[in-house]
């Protein structure tokens, strides 16, 4: 679904993500006894237009790839691994990596910690902070 991060949440300005193409597929690989997902795989094409709501400047990024997401028994996304492309919002509670809306390309891991911080490691590839690109 389209999304908007308020000014100050990940960038100093509000960022809007509009779906240009979404043909992703998702499947549950493991579930908890109550049927909630423990591990999911996402794959397929996903293209999003990211817009700086203050200036109207936008960029389109192809987020197509394959990712494995792992969830807690309570249903919270905990960590994941992916290759090809993905975006990840790093909120202002973070100090490292710096806050931003990141476009990851290559092979990467990410974690969403209980204290609200998020981090990622790009094993092979690159990370573009879209806040800088759209500023």
C-alpha positions in Angstrom: 0.0 0.0 0.0 1.1 3.6 -0.5 2.8 5.1 2.6 3.8 8.5 4.0 6.5 9.0 6.7 5.9 12.3 8.5 8.6 15.0 8.4 11.2 14.1 11.1 10.3 10.4 11.1 13.0 9.2 8.7 13.8 12.4 6.7 13.6 16.1 7.7 10.7 16.3 5.2 7.7 14.0 4.7 8.4 11.1 2.3 5.6 9.5 0.3 5.9 6.1 -1.4 3.5 5.4 -4.2 3.3 1.9 -5.7 4.1 2.0 -9.5 4.2 -1.8 -10.0 3.4 -4.6 -7.5 3.4 -8.2 -8.6 5.1 -9.5 -5.5 4.3 -13.0 -4.2 4.5 -14.0 -0.5 4.4 -17.4 1.0 4.6 -18.7 4.6 7.6 -21.0 5.0 7.1 -21.6 8.8 4.2 -20.8 11.1 3.8 -20.8 14.8 1.2 -23.3 16.3 -1.5 -20.6 16.2 -0.9 -20.2 12.4 0.8 -16.8 12.5 3.9 -16.5 10.2 7.3 -17.3 11.7 9.1 -17.1 8.4 7.9 -15.7 5.1 9.5 -15.4 1.6 8.7 -12.4 -0.6 9.7 -12.3 -4.3 8.9 -10.6 -7.5 8.6 -7.2 -9.0 7.9 -4.1 -6.9 8.5 -0.5 -8.1 7.9 2.5 -5.9 8.0 6.3 -6.5 9.5 8.1 -3.5 8.5 11.8 -3.2 9.7 14.6 -1.1 6.4 16.1 0.0 7.9 19.6 0.6 9.4 20.0 -2.9 7.6 17.5 -5.1 11.0 16.0 -6.2 10.7 12.3 -6.8 12.6 9.2 -7.8 11.5 5.8 -8.9 13.3 2.7 -7.5 12.9 -0.9 -8.5 12.6 -2.9 -5.3 12.3 -6.2 -7.0 14.1 -9.1 -5.3 13.8 -12.0 -2.9 13.6 -11.7 0.9 13.1 -13.8 3.9 11.4 -12.2 6.9 11.4 -13.7 10.4 8.8 -12.8 13.0 8.4 -13.1 16.8 5.6 -15.2 18.3 3.7 -11.9 18.8 3.8 -11.2 15.1 6.5 -8.5 15.0 9.0 -8.4 12.2 12.4 -9.1 13.8 15.0 -9.6 11.1 15.4 -10.5 7.5 17.8 -11.4 4.6 17.4 -10.4 1.0 19.1 -10.0 -2.3 18.6 -7.7 -5.3 16.6 -4.7 -3.9 14.7 -3.5 -0.9 13.8 -0.2 0.9 14.1 0.2 4.7 13.1 3.2 6.8 15.6 3.9 9.6 13.8 6.1 12.1 15.2 9.1 14.0 15.7 7.0 17.1 18.8 5.5 15.3 22.3 6.8 15.6 23.9 4.2 13.4 23.0 3.9 10.6 21.8 7.4 10.4 18.1 8.0 10.0 16.8 7.8 6.4 14.8 5.9 3.8 17.4 3.5 2.4 17.4 1.8 -1.0 19.4 -1.4 -0.6 20.9 -3.2 -3.6 22.8 -6.5 -3.5 22.8 -8.9 -0.6 21.8 -7.6 2.8 20.6 -8.4 6.3 18.4 -6.2 8.5 17.1 -6.2 12.0 14.3 -4.4 13.8 15.2 -4.3 17.5 12.8 -4.3 20.5 13.9 -0.7 21.4 12.7 0.6 18.0 16.1 0.9 16.4 16.8 -0.7 13.1 20.0 -1.6 11.4 21.2 -3.3 8.2 24.4 -4.7 6.7 25.0 -4.8 3.0 27.2 -7.8 2.3 27.6 -7.1 -1.4 26.1 -4.0 -3.0 25.2 -0.5 -2.0 22.9 1.6 0.2 21.4 4.9 -1.0 19.9 7.2 1.5 16.9 8.6 -0.4 16.6 11.5 2.1 19.9 12.8 0.6 18.8 12.0 -3.0 15.5 13.8 -2.6 16.8 16.8 -0.5 
